[in-house]
């Protein structure tokens, strides 16, 4: 049974009177479908489940068929029915079809309650913005947190930092080689092939894969597109790289953090800080075992920094918090949280990472109202930082 807090939110929403389409988004293999199947028996409302994750993407008529089945059930039983459409982003022109059918039911007070699940934020968000404005609520299922993995799998801090937050991987974590192969084949390759390449126009798929590997290799480091071009084969231009970055971000694999400057123009033109959203993506691709990572202090410190950054990004969106980094000359702050004009600067200091003692000081001089936090040695313990969501720092 899942302990994720999002499960209760979904349960409450499905038991309420029909108001909005419930849209659940998040990475592959974090339990969206499993959680839904856990909730549905508790709701005590009949349901119909259909998944569009087929070898060939279906067309909009697939949605119509599922919806007509739900309508027939609703009419024959004279009761509400829940219609679940999983991986709906794979259906071409899905959102106008959903809008039309939803509006038809609304007009005649037909109680078909719709849940949409997706693993591509770009394709889901595009459909919501184009057709479904005012008709949906969004529920995000991010990568698993340290608190959740500790509660479900009994992992300690170091093992979470290395093995990350893919729940299915914990069943085979004792066999590191098998675990790494699973992460590479079943999670990384599937996400790239199905959620990025299959659903988007990508002229250079090999380049996109190289960019992903490089983003993981340089996790929690700042690397400009120009420097990336020098390390990739057939790199194309910076516009191509930025477009491929957005596609990888839409599959919840990485995030290219922008530099906080207080001005949107400068933020858009800054070099990204590359952040895998699950440390398993870094370690599984590295070819190094847990003991080898621990034996390399600089690399382990970078993995700790990535774990904290991923926790901040994964927990930030529901509360309207944006995550950046800050750099001014040689002064740097690892993460900057922004919400409603409030700033929090967070510098990660593992036991082995050299810290610029004046980075936070310079940041506070530049932004006098900001709060500053040291995560790690001399500040808030790493374990506590990984147990706190982004909103806790405000």
C-alpha positions, -999 to +999 in steps of 0.1 A: +000+000+000+013+034-009+019+061+017+022+090-007+003+121+005-010+126-030-031+094-027-054+110-001-058+141-022-069+120-051-093+100-029-109+132-016-113+147-051-130+116-065-155+114-037-166+151-042-194+160-066-183+162-102-166+196-108-133+192-127-113+167-148-086+153-125-053+154-143-025+133-127+010+139-141+045+126-131+074+105-141+071+069-153+072+042-126+065+064-095+031+049-088+004+070-106-015+040-119-009+019-088-021+047-065-052+051-086-060+014-084-055+016-047-079+045-043-107+034-066-120+005-044-122+029-014-143+055-034-172+030-039-181+045-073-180+022-104-150+029-127-138+021-162-100+021-167-084+023-202-047+029-211-035+044-243+000+030-238-002+008-269+024-002-295+008+023-320-007+055-305-045+054-309-065+082-324-093+103-308-119+076-315-103+055-288-113+082-262-148+083-277-152+046-273-142+046-236-164+076-229-194+060-245-189+029-224-188+051-193-220+069-204-238+037-210-229+024-176-239+057-160-273+056-177-280+020-169-271+022-133-284+058-128-252+066-108-219+083-111-190+065-129-153+072-129-136+071-163-098+068-161-077+075-193-041+065-187-012+079-208-037+101-227-010+123-241-003+095-266-037+101-283-035+126-312-057+157-306-069+142-272-078+175-256-105+188-280-122+154-279-121+154-241-134+190-240-163+182-263-174+151-244-170+167-210-190+197-221-218+174-235-220+156-201-220+189-182-249+202-203-271+172-194-258+168-158-244+133-166-221+123-138-191+109-156-161+118-135-129+118-155-093+111-144-064+117-169-030+103-162+002+112-181+039+110-181+047+139-204+042+173-189+048+191-222+021+172-241-004+172-212+001+209-204-003+218-241-036+201-243-048+216-211-039+251-222-054+247-257-088+232-248-094+225-212-089+258-194-112+261-164-122+224-166-093+206-148-074+203-116-037+192-116-022+167-092+015+161-094+031+128-085+069+136-084+098+112-078+097+095-044+112+115-015+136+103+011+108+102+037+086+080+015+115+056+006+125+053+042+089+046+053+083+020+026+117+004+021+136+011+053+165+028+035+191+049+053+203+083+041+233+072+021+215+044+003+187+068-007+212+093-021+227+065-042+197+045-052+173+074-055+135+074-056+123+048-080+102+024-059+104-007-080+142-005-079+144-011-042+133-047-045+166-055-063+189-029-048+210-056-031+222-066-066+237-033-077+245-045-113+209-058-118+195-026-103+215-003-126+205-024-156+168-020-146+171+017-142+189+021-176+166-003-196+132-001-180+131+035-168+156+057-187+153+041-221+115+036-219+110+073-209+132+086-237+118+062-263+081+065-254+077+099-237+102+119-258+111+104-291+077+088-299+056+118-290+078+147-303+096+155-335+133+149-328+156+152-358+186+140-340+177+113-315+213+103-308+220+139-299+191+140-275+204+109-258+239+123-256+225+155-240+207+134-213+238+114-205+259+146-203+232+162-180+236+133-156+273+132-158+274+169-149+246+167-124+244+198-101+270+216-123+267+247-144+275+240-181+268+264-210+253+252-243+285+263-260+306+240-238+282+212-244+285+217-281+322+209-278+315+176-261+287+162-283+288+146-317+268+165-344+257+190-317+238+214-339+231+248-325+221+261-290+185+264-301+184+227-309+200+218-275+176+240-256+147+223-274+159+189-265+165+200-229+128+210-227+117+176-240+138+158-214+124+181-188+088+173-200+095+136-192+105+145-156+141+133-162+161+165-157+158+202-150+181+229-164+180+254-136+184+290-146+204+317-128+185+340-105+191+376-113+158+393-105+153+399-143+135+374-166+156+383-196+189+375-179+174+343-164+165+331-199+199+337-213+219+321-185+238+289-186+218+260-171+227+242-139+220+206-149+199+187-123+188+151-127+154+148-108+164+114-094+199+105-083+194+070-097+197+085-131+233+097-123+245+066-105+230+040-128+246+056-158+280+061-141+291+025-140+304+030-105+291+010-075+279+024-042+313+018-025+331+036-054+309+066-051+315+068-014+352+065-020+353+096-042+345+125-019+341+151-046+317+130-066+297+120-035+294+156-025+280+164-059+255+135-055+244+149-022+239+183-038+219+167-066+197+149-041+189+181-023+182+200-055+160+172-068+140+172-036+135+210-038+124+209-075+102+178-070+084+194-040+082+230-052+056+231-080+024+224-060+032+255-038+041+278-067+078+279-058+105+284-084+140+270-081+171+287-094+208+290-087+228+322-082+263+332-093+280+365-094+317+363-104+332+337-081+304+339-055+278+311-059+247+298-041+236+263-050+198+268-049+176+298-048+139+294-039+115+321-051+079+326-040+058+358-040+088+381-038+105+361-010+139+345-016+157+317+001+194+309-007+206+274+001+242+264+000+249+226+002+280+216+022+286+179+025+314+168+049+339+169+020+327+197-002+347+229-001+323+258+005+327+294-006+321+310+028+312+343+013+287+330-014+257+333+009+271+366+023+273+381-011+239+368-020+224+385+010+241+417+002+227+416-033+192+406-019+190+420+016+156+405+024+166+370+015+169+341+040+201+320+037+206+284+048+236+261+050+225+225+042+250+201+058+281+207+078+277+237+101+240+241+093+209+220+088+218+183+086+215+167+052+190+142+064+167+169+077+170+188+045+159+158+025+129+154+048+117+189+042+097+201+012+106+234-005+078+253+012+093+246+046+122+270+040+099+301+038 
